[in-house]
Amino acid sequence: MAGERPPFDTAAVSGTQVVWVTAPAGADRGTLELWQRDRLRRWERTLAVPAWVGAAGISREAREGAAYTPEGTFALTEGFGRLPDVGAKLPYLSVDPSNTWWWVSDTASPLYNQKYQCAEGGCPFDTNLSENLGRTDPQYNYALVIDYNRFPVVPKQGSAFFVHVEAGRPTAGCVAVGDDVMRTLLTTLDPSRKPVIGMYAT
């Protein structure tokens, strides 16, 4: 509702769209809110829904192999999905059914924490240590990429952190919500408004 006080420092946010995720310390379940600032500079919460987070909760100790959701505020710059684009404003990669799109979680690879297209058996990284985006159903029906450990990438600090469709259980570190919520986020978040996601233990 308009007039509510945002739960974040508005002076520290350069854009006008904030996805705000909170969960009690150590908990795997919390809340996702969407806050948007109007032309009169008033912030309004336009969405508030339950959300799954990492099985170990939200923490600044996020790293490869730990089930933490990384704590902090990060940009949201792109999306992808196994299902057709629903009108996303952010760049949206339709993951083709040939299962050739991967997110590299091989910490020894120079492609670590990047998406890469290659046929299994011919990839320049260990596919056993990476995620095949086309096979992850229903989670990757729709997804938003969280820009944690991306620019620059630090080996072993964690990879493949997304907001994606929930499967009724905690995640390995991602944020998960209903597919209807994902469609709303994809069609609402606008690159011109510099959307970010803040994830914090309370």
C-alpha positions as CSV (number, residue, x, y, z in Angstrom):
1,M,0.0,0.0,0.0
2,A,1.1,3.5,-0.7
3,G,2.4,5.4,2.3
4,E,4.1,2.3,3.8
5,R,7.7,2.7,4.9
6,P,10.0,0.5,2.8
7,P,12.1,-2.0,4.8
8,F,15.3,-0.9,3.0
9,D,17.4,2.3,2.9
10,T,15.8,4.1,-0.1
11,A,18.8,6.4,-0.4
12,A,21.0,3.4,-1.1
13,V,18.9,2.2,-4.0
14,S,19.7,3.8,-7.4
15,G,16.6,2.4,-9.2
16,T,12.9,2.4,-8.6
17,Q,12.2,-1.4,-8.3
18,V,13.3,-3.5,-5.4
19,V,12.5,-7.2,-4.8
20,W,12.9,-7.7,-1.0
21,V,13.4,-11.1,0.4
22,T,13.6,-11.8,4.1
23,A,13.6,-14.9,6.3
24,P,14.3,-15.6,10.0
25,A,18.0,-16.4,10.6
26,G,18.6,-20.1,9.6
27,A,15.1,-20.5,8.2
28,D,14.4,-21.9,4.7
29,R,11.0,-20.1,4.3
30,G,10.4,-16.4,4.2
31,T,8.7,-13.6,2.3
32,L,9.3,-11.9,-1.1
33,E,8.0,-8.4,-1.6
34,L,8.1,-6.1,-4.6
35,W,8.5,-2.4,-4.0
36,Q,8.1,0.2,-6.7
37,R,8.6,4.0,-6.7
38,D,6.2,6.1,-8.6
39,R,6.7,9.4,-10.4
40,L,6.0,11.3,-7.2
41,R,8.9,9.3,-5.6
42,R,6.6,7.4,-3.3
43,W,7.4,3.8,-2.6
44,E,4.6,1.2,-2.8
45,R,4.6,-2.5,-2.0
46,T,2.8,-4.1,-4.9
47,L,3.5,-7.7,-4.1
48,A,4.0,-9.8,-0.9
49,V,4.1,-13.6,-1.1
50,P,5.7,-16.6,0.7
51,A,9.1,-17.7,-0.7
52,W,11.5,-20.5,-0.2
53,V,15.2,-19.8,0.3
54,G,18.3,-22.0,0.8
55,A,17.9,-25.0,3.1
56,A,20.5,-23.4,5.4
57,G,18.9,-19.9,5.3
58,I,20.2,-16.5,4.1
59,S,23.8,-15.8,5.0
60,R,26.9,-13.8,4.0
61,E,28.7,-17.2,4.1
62,A,27.2,-18.3,0.7
63,R,29.7,-20.3,-1.4
64,E,29.8,-23.2,-3.7
65,G,28.4,-26.4,-2.2
66,A,26.7,-24.6,0.8
67,A,22.9,-24.3,0.8
68,Y,22.9,-20.6,1.7
69,T,21.1,-17.9,-0.1
70,P,23.6,-15.0,-0.3
71,E,22.8,-12.0,1.9
72,G,23.0,-8.6,0.3
73,T,21.6,-6.5,-2.5
74,F,22.3,-7.4,-6.1
75,A,21.2,-6.4,-9.5
76,L,18.6,-8.3,-11.6
77,T,19.6,-8.0,-15.2
78,E,18.3,-11.0,-17.1
79,G,15.9,-13.9,-17.1
80,F,15.6,-17.3,-18.8
81,G,13.1,-20.1,-18.9
82,R,12.0,-23.5,-20.3
83,L,8.6,-21.9,-21.1
84,P,8.0,-19.2,-23.7
85,D,8.7,-15.6,-22.9
86,V,5.6,-14.1,-21.2
87,G,6.5,-10.6,-22.2
88,A,9.6,-10.1,-20.0
89,K,11.0,-6.6,-20.0
90,L,14.5,-7.8,-19.0
91,P,16.4,-9.8,-21.6
92,Y,14.9,-13.3,-21.6
93,L,16.7,-16.4,-22.9
94,S,14.3,-19.2,-24.0
95,V,16.1,-22.4,-23.1
96,D,15.8,-24.6,-26.1
97,P,14.5,-28.2,-25.7
98,S,17.7,-29.6,-27.0
99,N,19.1,-29.2,-23.5
100,T,22.3,-27.5,-24.6
101,W,22.1,-24.5,-22.2
102,W,24.1,-24.8,-19.0
103,W,25.0,-22.7,-16.0
104,V,28.6,-23.5,-15.2
105,S,29.3,-24.4,-11.5
106,D,32.7,-26.1,-12.2
107,T,34.9,-24.1,-10.0
108,A,38.0,-25.0,-12.0
109,S,36.5,-23.6,-15.2
110,P,37.2,-20.1,-16.5
111,L,33.5,-20.1,-17.4
112,Y,32.5,-20.5,-13.8
113,N,29.1,-18.8,-12.9
114,Q,28.3,-18.1,-16.5
115,K,25.7,-19.5,-18.9
116,Y,27.1,-21.5,-21.8
117,Q,25.6,-23.3,-24.8
118,C,27.2,-26.7,-25.8
119,A,26.2,-30.2,-26.4
120,E,26.8,-32.6,-23.6
121,G,30.0,-34.5,-24.2
122,G,31.5,-31.5,-26.0
123,C,31.5,-28.9,-23.2
124,P,34.7,-27.2,-22.1
125,F,33.8,-27.7,-18.4
126,D,32.6,-30.6,-16.2
127,T,28.9,-30.9,-16.9
128,N,28.5,-33.1,-13.8
129,L,29.4,-30.0,-11.7
130,S,27.0,-27.7,-13.7
131,E,23.3,-27.3,-14.2
132,N,21.5,-28.2,-17.4
133,L,18.9,-25.4,-17.6
134,G,16.6,-27.3,-19.9
135,R,16.2,-30.3,-17.6
136,T,15.4,-28.5,-14.4
137,D,11.6,-28.8,-14.2
138,P,9.6,-27.0,-12.9
139,Q,12.2,-24.7,-11.3
140,Y,13.6,-23.3,-14.5
141,N,10.3,-22.9,-16.3
142,Y,10.9,-19.2,-15.4
143,A,13.9,-17.7,-13.7
144,L,15.6,-14.4,-13.0
145,V,19.4,-14.3,-12.6
146,I,20.7,-12.8,-9.4
147,D,23.9,-10.9,-10.1
148,Y,25.8,-12.5,-7.1
149,N,29.4,-13.2,-7.8
150,R,29.2,-12.3,-11.4
151,F,31.1,-9.0,-12.0
152,P,33.7,-10.1,-11.2
153,V,33.4,-13.8,-10.7
154,V,35.4,-15.2,-7.7
155,P,36.1,-19.0,-7.9
156,K,34.2,-21.1,-5.3
157,Q,32.2,-18.1,-4.0
158,G,29.0,-19.6,-5.4
159,S,27.2,-19.9,-8.7
160,A,23.8,-20.2,-10.2
161,F,21.7,-18.1,-7.9
162,F,18.3,-17.4,-9.3
163,V,14.7,-16.5,-8.4
164,H,12.8,-19.4,-9.9
165,V,9.6,-21.4,-9.7
166,E,9.2,-23.3,-6.4
167,A,9.0,-27.0,-6.2
168,G,7.5,-27.2,-2.7
169,R,10.8,-27.4,-0.8
170,P,13.8,-25.4,0.2
171,T,16.4,-24.6,-2.4
172,A,20.2,-25.0,-2.7
173,G,20.5,-21.2,-2.3
174,C,18.0,-19.7,-4.8
175,V,14.8,-17.9,-4.0
176,A,11.7,-19.8,-5.1
177,V,8.1,-18.6,-5.6
178,G,5.0,-19.7,-7.4
179,D,5.0,-19.7,-11.2
180,D,2.3,-16.9,-11.2
181,V,4.6,-14.7,-9.1
182,M,7.5,-15.4,-11.6
183,R,5.3,-14.3,-14.5
184,T,4.4,-11.1,-12.6
185,L,8.1,-10.4,-11.8
186,L,9.2,-11.0,-15.4
187,T,6.5,-8.7,-16.9
188,T,7.1,-6.0,-14.3
189,L,10.8,-5.6,-13.8
190,D,12.2,-3.1,-16.2
191,P,15.9,-2.6,-17.0
192,S,15.3,1.2,-17.3
193,R,14.2,1.1,-13.6
194,K,17.4,-0.6,-12.4
195,P,15.8,-3.5,-10.5
196,V,17.7,-5.0,-7.6
197,I,17.0,-7.9,-5.1
198,G,17.8,-7.5,-1.5
199,M,18.0,-10.8,0.6
200,Y,18.4,-10.6,4.3
201,A,18.1,-12.7,7.4
202,T,15.9,-11.1,10.1
